[in-house]
Amino acid sequence: MAAEMVETTKLYARQAAAIKPEWVEPLAEHLVKRSYSEPHWEMKRAQVVASEQVTLFGLPIVTARKVHYGPLAPEESRELFIRRALVEGEFQTRAPFFSHNRALMEEVGELEARARKRDILVDEETLFSFYAERIPAGIYNGRSFDKWRKDAEQDNPNVLHLNLDDLMARDAGEVTAARYPEQLNHNSVAYPLSYHFSPGAIDDGVTMIVPAAMLSQLPRYRIEWLVPGLLRDKAIALMKSLPKQYRKQVVPIPNWVDAALEALTPDDVPLTSALGEFMRVKTGLRLPEDAWQPAALEPHLFMNLRIVDQDGKVLGEGRDLEALEARFKDSAAAAARAMANRSRDATSEVLEDLPETPMATSHSTTQAGIRVEAYPALVVRAIQEESDGPGAGMSAKQRKLARKTGKNSAPSSHATVPSSSQQQGEPSLAVELFDHPAKALAAHRDGITRLAMARLPDQVRYLDKDMKALERCALLFAKVGTRRQLADDFIYSVFEQVMAVEPLPRSRGELQARLDDKRAELVPHAEALIKPLEAALKQHLELSKRLKGKIDFSMALVVADLKVQQARLIHPGFIREAGAWLHQLPRYVEAMLIRLDKAPRERMRDQRDMEEVKGFETRLDTRLNKAREQGLPDAELEDFGWWLQELRVSLFAQQLGTLETVSTKRLDKRWQELMARR
């Protein structure tokens, strides 16, 4: 501020001094002008706030000062308060009406998420009118509102309570618990479901909560069927994805879908297979599997899987089950161990024998608040693996996997069996829990077999030392593995096939009865088993000799394929792997010898047939390797491998005959049926 302005050649201010703007405002109250901008609701202050600017003769002396806007503009502030605090929920209060109304709005919002439509909840104007009709003028902040509310609720406690009729713009009769269930039930497990309507979001659509320990038990194809409320949209989208030559057979598509869904029941089979079979029955048209284009569907038409650990912590989510299994394999194993550890005090202590009362086939436990099933099995812990014992010749990694699954990591599984030289004393027993019934069944069968061997040492010793045919077999097997490997495999297989047959003993009495009833069958069964074993090994040795040495270039592919087949059939552990199929092994090896004779004369045909077989084998190996990575025994897949051996006989040595009529067409159909159950 200057006391005097003097102008000569220039303009000068005289007697100048500094001044603070805040000094001016109270002294020049009658001269300043005030303006307000950007009124908005602030939840923390529970009032409408605006930005104030104060000017003196056009000179700003106060800028952007926050002030309570209610007393300055009560009507505008009241509207902002109602819209932001009460309609949009930006209000901190313990008032009962507020939690009640928000819960109702969330309930209606859930209906919209399930129906995937934003037309059920009333609009904000309707909600504003509801509150505006009840709240008197002059109420524009949290304090004045609470004071009025408490007085009003003394006369009418529900004065501000909404009901469903107030919130619903239309009837939502299509959104029922049957069409949009709260959980998906499978094998006594209730998987919680949640719904979200937000296109582009990772959890758009329906999400299923899955404990990591249950990943291997998920109904792989049942989840393709989603929930009834979304199934129709998915089926329509799938049919629209068909090429035109197929699509034109099912118009109008919605009508066809309605008819199909009326006839079909959601099950653990591929949705496309079920729709395709319906079309075949109705039109006679058989759709190839690659005709369907699921990749063209919107993401919300696939189940989103949210994986949680045993404490409910989210590990991740996605819609590709195979990718999730690979990603959370370690987490699933850890969860299974945790599940077993929680039950160990009661069910997994070291035992001297099977329990008096039969073991249950399943055990209910809880993970992440979800009731899950665990499957108990008897396991034998005391059998050591020495260099001359079971697993000799196998890598540490193979032995580790063999202990888990009873198979090694190679395409042809090896049995991990106790060495007959180690059958001294009683083994250490325990009951352990598994996360899949197939794992428990395999472990329990192994436990019964090992326990039976420990209880009948004289029979083990006889099979190991007194069977001359076994010595001959060991000599024939010498180029493949050791005598110890063959003897252990043979003895284990005899006990498994005699003692560990269904129904497996699950109590002390049942085991003793099995031992008493079956011990006399062990030696006769071994003598019956050794005959095809010796015959197959003799032919295998002859084949090995013929495959050695110089090879005609034109036969290179045939010889390479025969060597692969030879390795599939004869390797350490092959007796247990073959099981009942061991009796067919001599015929399979003989077919290989016949093929070796015929191939030079029929190279083109041999090449064509070989490619067909290898196509099946590639698919089978992929599925088997995946099952073994998951530690899941799969008898049906393994049986399919033996039917491929029958196919080889049919193609390359027809004169030997097959167990039943077999062809590539029949096996392809069998494969499709097999895949439909997985």
PLY file of the C-alpha trace (Angstrom):
ply
format ascii 1.0
element vertex 678
property float x
property float y
property float z
element edge 677
property int vertex1
property int vertex2
end_header
0.00 0.00 0.00
1.28 3.47 -0.89
0.19 6.70 0.82
0.89 8.92 -2.20
1.23 8.52 -5.97
3.50 11.10 -7.72
3.90 11.33 -11.44
6.86 13.16 -12.99
8.70 11.58 -15.85
7.55 8.33 -14.25
4.82 7.23 -11.85
6.16 6.88 -8.30
4.55 5.45 -5.17
5.65 7.19 -2.00
5.52 6.01 1.63
4.95 2.37 0.46
4.61 -0.55 2.88
3.86 -4.26 2.63
0.34 -5.51 3.43
-1.05 -8.98 4.00
-4.31 -9.79 2.16
-5.93 -11.21 5.31
-5.67 -7.75 6.88
-7.84 -6.31 4.16
-10.86 -8.63 4.39
-12.14 -7.68 7.88
-11.36 -3.99 7.42
-12.94 -3.71 4.00
-15.91 -5.96 4.60
-18.23 -3.36 3.10
-16.11 -3.11 -0.06
-15.16 -6.74 -0.88
-17.09 -8.99 -3.21
-17.49 -12.74 -2.67
-18.07 -15.46 -5.28
-18.49 -19.25 -4.94
-17.70 -22.07 -7.33
-17.51 -25.88 -7.51
-19.98 -26.80 -4.79
-19.58 -30.49 -3.91
-20.31 -33.00 -1.18
-17.47 -34.02 1.13
-18.17 -37.26 2.98
-15.54 -36.70 5.69
-16.96 -33.29 6.66
-20.55 -34.46 6.03
-21.42 -31.16 4.36
-21.52 -29.45 1.00
-18.35 -27.46 0.42
-17.63 -24.72 -2.15
-14.57 -22.75 -3.21
-14.79 -19.07 -2.15
-12.99 -16.13 -3.77
-12.86 -12.62 -2.20
-11.93 -9.57 -4.31
-11.38 -5.88 -3.52
-11.85 -3.56 -6.50
-11.22 -6.58 -8.73
-8.04 -7.57 -6.91
-8.26 -11.14 -5.47
-7.31 -11.12 -1.82
-8.59 -14.64 -0.98
-8.71 -17.52 -3.49
-9.91 -21.15 -3.35
-10.99 -21.08 0.27
-13.21 -24.03 1.28
-16.40 -22.91 2.99
-19.58 -24.59 4.16
-22.00 -23.99 1.30
-25.21 -24.99 3.10
-26.11 -21.66 4.73
-25.17 -19.81 1.53
-27.34 -21.88 -0.83
-29.61 -24.14 1.25
-31.75 -25.47 -1.60
-28.80 -26.35 -3.84
-26.93 -27.85 -0.88
-29.95 -29.93 0.15
-30.15 -31.41 -3.34
-26.44 -32.20 -3.37
-26.70 -33.77 0.06
-29.58 -36.03 -0.92
-28.02 -37.11 -4.24
-24.50 -37.76 -3.06
-24.95 -38.82 0.55
-28.22 -40.75 0.46
-28.72 -41.83 -3.16
-25.09 -42.60 -4.01
-24.23 -43.74 -0.48
-21.33 -41.37 0.29
-22.32 -41.01 3.91
-20.81 -42.34 7.14
-23.62 -43.17 9.52
-24.84 -45.98 11.72
-28.47 -45.16 11.05
-30.44 -48.41 10.51
-32.25 -47.07 7.44
-28.97 -46.48 5.61
-27.59 -50.04 5.94
-31.06 -51.43 5.20
-31.46 -49.40 2.01
-27.92 -50.10 0.78
-28.42 -53.83 1.36
-31.65 -53.75 -0.65
-29.94 -51.85 -3.47
-27.12 -54.40 -3.51
-29.70 -57.17 -3.66
-31.36 -55.61 -6.70
-27.93 -54.91 -8.19
-27.16 -58.62 -7.79
-30.30 -59.38 -9.78
-29.01 -57.12 -12.54
-25.59 -58.79 -12.44
-27.22 -62.18 -12.90
-29.62 -61.05 -15.62
-26.85 -58.94 -17.22
-29.25 -56.05 -17.68
-29.30 -52.56 -16.15
-33.08 -52.15 -16.14
-34.20 -53.62 -12.83
-32.95 -51.07 -10.27
-34.83 -47.76 -10.42
-32.89 -44.74 -11.62
-31.35 -42.15 -9.33
-34.16 -39.65 -9.91
-36.65 -42.06 -8.39
-34.46 -42.50 -5.32
-33.96 -38.74 -5.06
-37.70 -38.16 -5.13
-38.20 -40.75 -2.36
-35.86 -38.89 0.00
-36.83 -35.39 -1.12
-40.50 -36.06 -0.32
-39.64 -37.02 3.26
-36.77 -34.71 4.20
-37.89 -31.13 4.97
-36.29 -27.99 3.58
-33.30 -26.66 5.44
-31.64 -30.08 5.85
-28.39 -29.88 3.94
-25.63 -31.56 5.98
-25.01 -34.61 8.13
-25.52 -32.92 11.48
-28.87 -31.31 10.67
-30.03 -34.51 8.95
-29.22 -36.74 11.94
-30.99 -34.38 14.31
-34.12 -34.35 12.15
-33.98 -38.15 11.53
-33.85 -39.05 15.22
-36.91 -36.93 15.92
-38.78 -38.28 12.86
-38.00 -41.93 13.70
-39.60 -41.56 17.11
-42.94 -41.15 15.33
-42.19 -43.55 12.44
-39.07 -45.78 12.72
-39.34 -46.74 9.03
-39.80 -43.24 7.68
-36.73 -43.57 5.42
-36.83 -47.35 4.80
-37.08 -48.44 1.18
-38.68 -51.72 0.14
-38.11 -53.88 -2.94
-41.13 -52.41 -4.72
-39.61 -48.93 -4.34
-36.34 -50.10 -5.89
-37.45 -52.33 -8.76
-38.28 -50.68 -12.05
-39.76 -53.91 -13.36
-40.51 -57.43 -12.23
-37.42 -59.68 -12.31
-39.25 -62.99 -12.39
-36.66 -64.50 -14.74
-33.93 -64.14 -12.09
-34.64 -67.13 -9.87
-32.49 -69.23 -7.57
-32.91 -72.14 -9.97
-31.62 -70.16 -12.95
-28.88 -68.35 -11.03
-27.92 -70.58 -8.08
-25.69 -69.52 -5.20
-23.48 -72.58 -5.60
-22.61 -75.37 -7.99
-22.85 -78.82 -6.40
-20.69 -81.70 -7.63
-19.60 -84.86 -5.81
-20.84 -83.53 -2.47
-18.83 -80.32 -2.81
-20.67 -76.99 -2.96
-18.61 -74.47 -4.94
-19.78 -70.89 -4.19
-20.82 -68.80 -7.19
-20.83 -65.02 -7.60
-22.06 -62.82 -10.43
-20.69 -59.63 -11.89
-21.90 -57.56 -14.82
-18.99 -55.51 -16.10
-17.96 -56.28 -19.70
-14.19 -56.35 -19.98
-13.60 -57.04 -16.29
-11.65 -60.16 -15.37
-14.61 -61.51 -13.37
-17.38 -60.54 -15.77
-20.10 -63.18 -15.74
-20.24 -66.00 -13.20
-17.29 -66.83 -10.94
-16.80 -70.11 -9.08
-14.67 -70.16 -5.92
-12.33 -73.16 -5.96
-9.91 -74.22 -3.20
-6.52 -75.04 -4.74
-6.70 -78.55 -3.30
-9.86 -79.19 -5.34
-8.46 -78.20 -8.74
-7.84 -81.79 -9.75
-11.40 -82.75 -8.80
-13.20 -80.04 -10.74
-15.91 -81.28 -13.11
-13.98 -80.21 -16.21
-16.93 -80.23 -18.59
-19.76 -79.54 -16.15
-18.47 -76.00 -15.74
-18.91 -75.48 -19.50
-22.67 -75.56 -18.85
-22.40 -72.49 -16.56
-25.76 -71.88 -14.85
-29.22 -72.28 -16.42
-29.68 -68.51 -16.73
-26.59 -68.16 -18.98
-26.69 -71.53 -20.70
-29.17 -70.48 -23.38
-27.05 -67.48 -24.43
-23.96 -69.68 -24.61
-25.69 -72.39 -26.64
-27.01 -69.79 -29.09
-23.53 -68.27 -29.43
-22.01 -71.71 -30.03
-24.50 -72.55 -32.75
-23.95 -69.18 -34.39
-20.22 -69.99 -34.47
-20.84 -73.00 -36.74
-19.86 -72.73 -40.43
-22.73 -71.78 -42.69
-23.20 -75.26 -44.17
-24.03 -76.57 -40.70
-25.69 -73.46 -39.31
-28.36 -73.38 -41.99
-29.59 -76.76 -40.80
-30.70 -75.29 -37.45
-32.61 -72.11 -38.16
-34.06 -70.32 -36.32
-31.22 -70.99 -33.88
-33.02 -69.80 -30.70
-35.84 -72.28 -31.29
-33.36 -75.12 -31.80
-31.51 -74.17 -28.65
-34.72 -74.08 -26.63
-35.61 -77.56 -27.88
-32.11 -78.87 -27.14
-31.96 -77.46 -23.61
-35.36 -78.92 -22.85
-34.02 -82.36 -23.78
-30.54 -82.06 -22.25
-29.45 -82.15 -18.61
-26.23 -80.42 -17.50
-23.59 -83.07 -16.91
-19.82 -83.54 -16.93
-19.71 -83.92 -20.72
-18.69 -81.27 -23.27
-21.53 -78.91 -24.08
-20.61 -79.02 -27.77
-20.81 -82.83 -27.76
-24.27 -82.75 -26.20
-25.53 -80.14 -28.68
-23.91 -82.01 -31.57
-25.55 -85.28 -30.56
-28.94 -83.54 -30.33
-28.45 -82.17 -33.85
-27.44 -85.62 -35.11
-30.57 -87.21 -33.68
-32.83 -84.51 -35.10
-31.20 -83.92 -38.49
-28.92 -86.88 -39.12
-26.02 -84.45 -39.44
-22.83 -85.44 -37.61
-20.75 -82.37 -36.75
-16.95 -82.62 -36.64
-15.48 -81.38 -33.36
-13.55 -78.59 -35.09
-16.80 -77.16 -36.51
-17.47 -75.48 -33.18
-15.67 -72.19 -32.58
-15.73 -71.52 -28.82
-12.95 -68.97 -29.21
-15.48 -66.68 -30.90
-17.62 -66.47 -27.75
-17.63 -63.55 -25.31
-15.53 -64.16 -22.15
-18.56 -64.04 -19.84
-19.85 -67.22 -21.50
-17.04 -69.18 -19.84
-16.89 -69.89 -16.12
-14.37 -67.71 -14.28
-12.49 -69.79 -11.72
-11.16 -67.98 -8.64
-8.51 -70.10 -6.90
-8.07 -69.68 -3.15
-5.71 -71.26 -0.64
-6.76 -73.12 2.52
-7.24 -69.80 4.34
-9.40 -68.25 1.63
-6.69 -65.97 0.20
-7.16 -65.43 -3.53
-4.26 -66.92 -5.49
-5.50 -65.96 -8.94
-8.33 -66.46 -11.39
-8.99 -67.22 -15.02
-11.19 -69.17 -17.41
-8.68 -71.78 -18.69
-8.75 -74.73 -16.29
-5.68 -76.43 -17.76
-3.63 -73.25 -17.46
-4.80 -72.79 -13.86
-3.89 -76.40 -13.00
-0.38 -75.86 -14.35
-0.05 -72.45 -12.68
-1.21 -73.56 -9.24
0.09 -77.12 -9.21
2.40 -76.37 -6.29
-0.33 -74.51 -4.41
-2.70 -77.43 -4.90
-0.11 -79.84 -3.51
0.52 -77.53 -0.52
-3.21 -77.28 0.14
-3.58 -81.05 -0.03
-0.71 -81.43 2.44
-2.31 -78.89 4.74
-5.58 -80.77 4.51
-3.81 -84.00 5.41
-1.82 -82.36 8.22
-4.97 -81.04 9.86
-6.32 -84.57 10.00
-3.03 -86.27 10.81
-3.45 -86.22 14.59
-6.63 -88.21 14.23
-6.19 -90.25 11.07
-2.57 -90.39 9.95
-0.64 -91.66 12.94
1.74 -94.57 12.51
-0.25 -97.80 12.77
0.63 -101.40 13.44
-2.28 -102.72 11.41
-5.43 -101.68 9.62
-8.15 -100.29 11.94
-10.69 -102.65 13.49
-13.55 -100.78 11.87
-13.49 -100.29 8.07
-11.86 -97.07 6.90
-14.28 -94.57 5.40
-13.99 -94.02 1.67
-14.14 -90.25 2.12
-13.57 -87.69 4.84
-15.20 -84.26 4.98
-13.07 -81.27 5.87
-13.17 -77.53 5.27
-10.92 -75.28 3.22
-11.55 -71.56 2.76
-14.99 -72.08 4.28
-15.90 -74.67 1.63
-16.67 -78.22 2.61
-14.40 -80.48 0.61
-13.95 -84.22 0.45
-10.65 -85.91 1.22
-10.08 -89.58 0.49
-8.21 -91.79 2.99
-5.92 -94.63 1.95
-3.54 -97.02 3.64
0.10 -96.24 2.81
3.24 -98.16 3.69
6.15 -95.98 4.73
8.88 -98.35 5.90
9.93 -99.90 2.57
13.34 -98.43 1.79
14.61 -97.88 -1.73
18.19 -99.13 -1.97
20.38 -99.45 -5.01
19.52 -103.16 -5.38
15.88 -102.66 -4.48
12.84 -101.25 -6.24
13.47 -98.34 -8.52
17.05 -99.38 -9.14
18.08 -97.96 -12.46
15.58 -95.14 -12.12
16.53 -91.52 -11.66
15.84 -89.69 -8.39
13.14 -87.69 -10.15
11.53 -90.89 -11.45
11.63 -92.50 -7.98
10.04 -89.40 -6.44
7.21 -89.41 -8.97
6.88 -93.18 -8.64
6.35 -92.83 -4.89
3.52 -90.38 -5.57
1.75 -92.16 -8.39
3.09 -95.66 -8.67
4.46 -94.76 -12.12
7.56 -93.17 -13.50
7.74 -90.12 -15.70
8.35 -92.01 -18.94
5.46 -92.67 -21.33
5.43 -96.31 -20.19
4.99 -96.45 -16.43
7.28 -98.45 -14.17
6.10 -100.01 -10.94
7.79 -98.97 -7.75
7.78 -102.17 -5.72
9.46 -103.34 -2.54
12.45 -105.57 -3.03
11.89 -109.12 -1.87
15.21 -108.87 -0.06
13.74 -106.13 2.12
10.67 -108.04 3.33
11.87 -108.24 6.92
9.61 -107.33 9.85
6.41 -105.37 9.79
6.24 -102.21 7.68
5.23 -98.85 9.08
1.62 -98.08 8.16
-0.39 -94.88 8.06
-3.72 -93.63 6.80
-3.25 -90.56 4.65
-5.71 -88.25 2.93
-5.70 -87.58 -0.80
-7.44 -84.87 -2.79
-8.84 -87.21 -5.45
-10.53 -90.62 -5.19
-8.37 -92.04 -8.00
-5.19 -91.10 -6.13
-6.53 -92.64 -2.94
-7.57 -95.83 -4.74
-4.13 -96.26 -6.31
-2.38 -95.56 -2.99
-4.66 -97.94 -1.08
-4.15 -100.72 -3.64
-0.41 -100.23 -3.32
-0.66 -100.26 0.47
-2.66 -103.50 0.53
-0.21 -105.12 -1.89
2.83 -104.15 0.15
1.20 -105.15 3.43
0.22 -108.53 2.00
3.82 -109.10 0.88
5.04 -108.25 4.37
2.53 -110.64 5.96
3.41 -113.55 3.64
7.22 -113.62 3.52
7.40 -117.36 2.74
5.39 -116.89 -0.46
7.55 -113.90 -1.43
10.68 -115.93 -0.84
9.38 -118.85 -2.89
8.48 -116.64 -5.85
11.86 -114.95 -5.68
14.16 -117.94 -5.14
12.42 -121.16 -6.24
10.83 -120.37 -9.62
13.27 -121.59 -12.27
11.26 -119.94 -15.04
11.88 -116.56 -13.40
15.62 -117.14 -13.70
15.22 -117.86 -17.42
13.18 -114.69 -17.79
15.86 -112.70 -15.98
18.44 -113.85 -18.54
16.15 -112.85 -21.41
15.56 -109.49 -19.70
19.26 -108.79 -19.11
19.56 -106.25 -21.97
16.62 -104.28 -20.60
17.09 -104.30 -16.84
18.46 -106.18 -13.85
17.30 -109.47 -12.42
16.26 -107.62 -9.23
14.03 -105.24 -11.19
12.29 -108.07 -13.02
11.83 -110.20 -9.88
10.44 -107.29 -7.85
8.08 -106.34 -10.65
6.91 -109.93 -11.07
6.38 -110.61 -7.35
4.60 -107.31 -6.78
2.31 -107.93 -9.78
1.39 -111.41 -8.52
0.43 -110.06 -5.10
-1.41 -107.08 -6.59
-3.45 -109.23 -8.97
-4.35 -111.76 -6.28
-4.59 -109.75 -3.05
-5.42 -106.20 -4.14
-8.59 -106.87 -6.12
-11.88 -105.07 -5.65
-13.32 -104.63 -3.13
-10.09 -103.67 -1.41
-9.85 -104.54 2.30
-10.40 -101.51 4.51
-10.24 -103.11 7.96
-8.07 -105.58 9.86
-10.64 -108.35 9.58
-11.15 -107.83 5.86
-7.42 -107.97 5.23
-6.97 -111.14 7.25
-9.88 -112.76 5.43
-8.32 -111.80 2.10
-4.96 -113.29 3.13
-6.58 -116.52 4.33
-8.76 -116.89 1.22
-6.18 -115.98 -1.41
-2.76 -117.11 -0.20
-3.18 -120.50 -1.86
-3.74 -118.79 -5.21
-0.43 -116.93 -5.26
1.83 -119.66 -6.63
-0.67 -120.96 -9.24
-1.24 -117.38 -10.40
2.51 -116.81 -10.62
2.94 -119.97 -12.69
0.19 -118.83 -15.04
1.75 -115.38 -15.31
5.29 -116.58 -15.98
4.32 -118.41 -19.20
3.28 -115.37 -21.31
6.09 -113.42 -19.66
8.74 -115.90 -20.82
7.20 -116.18 -24.29
7.11 -112.40 -24.72
10.71 -112.00 -23.54
11.95 -114.69 -25.94
10.28 -112.94 -28.88
11.52 -109.60 -27.62
15.11 -110.88 -27.64
14.69 -112.19 -31.19
13.24 -108.86 -32.29
16.11 -106.96 -30.66
18.63 -109.04 -32.59
16.85 -108.40 -35.89
16.69 -104.66 -35.28
20.44 -104.44 -34.75
23.10 -104.02 -37.37
22.87 -102.37 -40.75
19.44 -101.15 -41.78
18.17 -100.58 -45.28
17.38 -96.88 -45.67
13.89 -97.70 -46.96
13.21 -99.48 -43.66
14.52 -96.74 -41.40
11.08 -95.42 -40.44
9.71 -98.89 -39.80
12.67 -99.84 -37.61
12.45 -96.58 -35.67
8.73 -97.14 -35.02
9.32 -100.74 -33.94
11.99 -99.65 -31.47
9.60 -97.13 -29.94
6.89 -99.78 -29.72
9.38 -102.22 -28.22
10.29 -99.71 -25.52
6.59 -99.16 -24.77
5.99 -102.86 -24.23
9.15 -104.12 -22.50
10.89 -102.01 -19.86
11.53 -102.14 -16.11
8.09 -102.27 -14.48
6.22 -103.51 -17.56
4.62 -106.51 -15.80
2.66 -104.37 -13.37
1.81 -101.90 -16.11
0.46 -104.63 -18.38
-1.69 -106.26 -15.72
-4.18 -108.61 -17.38
-2.88 -107.52 -20.80
0.37 -109.41 -20.14
-1.26 -112.53 -21.61
-1.57 -110.68 -24.95
2.04 -109.48 -24.96
3.50 -112.45 -26.90
1.02 -111.81 -29.71
1.95 -108.13 -29.86
5.68 -108.90 -30.12
4.99 -111.61 -32.71
3.04 -109.03 -34.73
6.13 -106.82 -34.69
8.22 -109.67 -36.13
5.62 -110.29 -38.85
5.57 -106.61 -39.70
9.34 -106.61 -40.03
9.01 -109.36 -42.64
6.13 -107.74 -44.55
7.21 -104.10 -44.53
9.79 -104.33 -47.38
7.03 -105.62 -49.70
4.34 -103.17 -48.54
6.20 -99.97 -47.71
3.48 -97.54 -48.82
0.74 -99.34 -46.95
2.95 -99.74 -43.87
3.75 -96.02 -43.92
0.07 -95.08 -44.18
-0.99 -97.41 -41.37
1.92 -96.30 -39.19
0.89 -92.64 -39.50
-2.63 -93.49 -38.39
-1.38 -95.34 -35.32
1.12 -92.61 -34.43
-1.65 -90.02 -34.59
-3.52 -91.94 -31.88
-0.35 -92.46 -29.85
0.50 -88.76 -29.90
-2.92 -87.85 -28.54
-2.74 -90.61 -25.95
0.75 -89.67 -24.76
-0.33 -86.05 -24.33
-3.26 -87.03 -22.14
-1.29 -89.64 -20.18
1.58 -87.25 -19.47
-0.88 -84.64 -18.28
-2.61 -87.16 -16.01
0.74 -88.21 -14.55
1.78 -84.62 -13.97
-1.40 -84.25 -11.92
-0.69 -87.54 -10.14
-3.99 -88.97 -11.40
-4.01 -92.65 -12.44
-6.26 -93.18 -15.45
-7.03 -96.84 -16.17
-9.25 -96.00 -19.15
-6.48 -94.09 -20.91
-4.01 -96.90 -20.22
-6.47 -99.46 -21.59
-6.81 -97.36 -24.72
-3.05 -97.75 -25.19
-3.48 -101.52 -25.25
-6.25 -101.22 -27.81
-3.75 -99.38 -29.97
-1.62 -102.53 -29.75
-4.65 -104.46 -30.99
-4.94 -101.97 -33.85
-1.30 -102.62 -34.75
-2.04 -106.35 -34.91
-5.04 -105.66 -37.13
-3.02 -103.46 -39.50
0.34 -105.24 -39.62
-0.38 -108.90 -38.72
-4.02 -109.66 -39.40
-3.42 -113.42 -39.39
-2.87 -113.31 -35.62
-6.38 -112.01 -34.97
-7.56 -109.48 -32.37
-9.56 -109.71 -29.15
-12.47 -108.04 -30.92
-13.05 -106.15 -34.14
-10.87 -103.07 -34.12
-10.35 -100.28 -36.68
-9.27 -96.67 -36.78
-12.89 -95.59 -37.10
-13.95 -97.61 -34.05
-11.01 -96.39 -32.00
-11.65 -92.79 -32.99
-15.21 -93.13 -31.73
-13.94 -94.74 -28.52
-11.46 -91.91 -28.08
-14.18 -89.28 -28.49
-16.31 -91.06 -25.89
-13.29 -91.25 -23.59
-12.59 -87.54 -23.94
-16.25 -86.72 -23.34
-15.90 -88.21 -19.86
-12.92 -86.00 -18.98
0 1
1 2
2 3
3 4
4 5
5 6
6 7
7 8
8 9
9 10
10 11
11 12
12 13
13 14
14 15
15 16
16 17
17 18
18 19
19 20
20 21
21 22
22 23
23 24
24 25
25 26
26 27
27 28
28 29
29 30
30 31
31 32
32 33
33 34
34 35
35 36
36 37
37 38
38 39
39 40
40 41
41 42
42 43
43 44
44 45
45 46
46 47
47 48
48 49
49 50
50 51
51 52
52 53
53 54
54 55
55 56
56 57
57 58
58 59
59 60
60 61
61 62
62 63
63 64
64 65
65 66
66 67
67 68
68 69
69 70
70 71
71 72
72 73
73 74
74 75
75 76
76 77
77 78
78 79
79 80
80 81
81 82
82 83
83 84
84 85
85 86
86 87
87 88
88 89
89 90
90 91
91 92
92 93
93 94
94 95
95 96
96 97
97 98
98 99
99 100
100 101
101 102
102 103
103 104
104 105
105 106
106 107
107 108
108 109
109 110
110 111
111 112
112 113
113 114
114 115
115 116
116 117
117 118
118 119
119 120
120 121
121 122
122 123
123 124
124 125
125 126
126 127
127 128
128 129
129 130
130 131
131 132
132 133
133 134
134 135
135 136
136 137
137 138
138 139
139 140
140 141
141 142
142 143
143 144
144 145
145 146
146 147
147 148
148 149
149 150
150 151
151 152
152 153
153 154
154 155
155 156
156 157
157 158
158 159
159 160
160 161
161 162
162 163
163 164
164 165
165 166
166 167
167 168
168 169
169 170
170 171
171 172
172 173
173 174
174 175
175 176
176 177
177 178
178 179
179 180
180 181
181 182
182 183
183 184
184 185
185 186
186 187
187 188
188 189
189 190
190 191
191 192
192 193
193 194
194 195
195 196
196 197
197 198
198 199
199 200
200 201
201 202
202 203
203 204
204 205
205 206
206 207
207 208
208 209
209 210
210 211
211 212
212 213
213 214
214 215
215 216
216 217
217 218
218 219
219 220
220 221
221 222
222 223
223 224
224 225
225 226
226 227
227 228
228 229
229 230
230 231
231 232
232 233
233 234
234 235
235 236
236 237
237 238
238 239
239 240
240 241
241 242
242 243
243 244
244 245
245 246
246 247
247 248
248 249
249 250
250 251
251 252
252 253
253 254
254 255
255 256
256 257
257 258
258 259
259 260
260 261
261 262
262 263
263 264
264 265
265 266
266 267
267 268
268 269
269 270
270 271
271 272
272 273
273 274
274 275
275 276
276 277
277 278
278 279
279 280
280 281
281 282
282 283
283 284
284 285
285 286
286 287
287 288
288 289
289 290
290 291
291 292
292 293
293 294
294 295
295 296
296 297
297 298
298 299
299 300
300 301
301 302
302 303
303 304
304 305
305 306
306 307
307 308
308 309
309 310
310 311
311 312
312 313
313 314
314 315
315 316
316 317
317 318
318 319
319 320
320 321
321 322
322 323
323 324
324 325
325 326
326 327
327 328
328 329
329 330
330 331
331 332
332 333
333 334
334 335
335 336
336 337
337 338
338 339
339 340
340 341
341 342
342 343
343 344
344 345
345 346
346 347
347 348
348 349
349 350
350 351
351 352
352 353
353 354
354 355
355 356
356 357
357 358
358 359
359 360
360 361
361 362
362 363
363 364
364 365
365 366
366 367
367 368
368 369
369 370
370 371
371 372
372 373
373 374
374 375
375 376
376 377
377 378
378 379
379 380
380 381
381 382
382 383
383 384
384 385
385 386
386 387
387 388
388 389
389 390
390 391
391 392
392 393
393 394
394 395
395 396
396 397
397 398
398 399
399 400
400 401
401 402
402 403
403 404
404 405
405 406
406 407
407 408
408 409
409 410
410 411
411 412
412 413
413 414
414 415
415 416
416 417
417 418
418 419
419 420
420 421
421 422
422 423
423 424
424 425
425 426
426 427
427 428
428 429
429 430
430 431
431 432
432 433
433 434
434 435
435 436
436 437
437 438
438 439
439 440
440 441
441 442
442 443
443 444
444 445
445 446
446 447
447 448
448 449
449 450
450 451
451 452
452 453
453 454
454 455
455 456
456 457
457 458
458 459
459 460
460 461
461 462
462 463
463 464
464 465
465 466
466 467
467 468
468 469
469 470
470 471
471 472
472 473
473 474
474 475
475 476
476 477
477 478
478 479
479 480
480 481
481 482
482 483
483 484
484 485
485 486
486 487
487 488
488 489
489 490
490 491
491 492
492 493
493 494
494 495
495 496
496 497
497 498
498 499
499 500
500 501
501 502
502 503
503 504
504 505
505 506
506 507
507 508
508 509
509 510
510 511
511 512
512 513
513 514
514 515
515 516
516 517
517 518
518 519
519 520
520 521
521 522
522 523
523 524
524 525
525 526
526 527
527 528
528 529
529 530
530 531
531 532
532 533
533 534
534 535
535 536
536 537
537 538
538 539
539 540
540 541
541 542
542 543
543 544
544 545
545 546
546 547
547 548
548 549
549 550
550 551
551 552
552 553
553 554
554 555
555 556
556 557
557 558
558 559
559 560
560 561
561 562
562 563
563 564
564 565
565 566
566 567
567 568
568 569
569 570
570 571
571 572
572 573
573 574
574 575
575 576
576 577
577 578
578 579
579 580
580 581
581 582
582 583
583 584
584 585
585 586
586 587
587 588
588 589
589 590
590 591
591 592
592 593
593 594
594 595
595 596
596 597
597 598
598 599
599 600
600 601
601 602
602 603
603 604
604 605
605 606
606 607
607 608
608 609
609 610
610 611
611 612
612 613
613 614
614 615
615 616
616 617
617 618
618 619
619 620
620 621
621 622
622 623
623 624
624 625
625 626
626 627
627 628
628 629
629 630
630 631
631 632
632 633
633 634
634 635
635 636
636 637
637 638
638 639
639 640
640 641
641 642
642 643
643 644
644 645
645 646
646 647
647 648
648 649
649 650
650 651
651 652
652 653
653 654
654 655
655 656
656 657
657 658
658 659
659 660
660 661
661 662
662 663
663 664
664 665
665 666
666 667
667 668
668 669
669 670
670 671
671 672
672 673
673 674
674 675
675 676
676 677
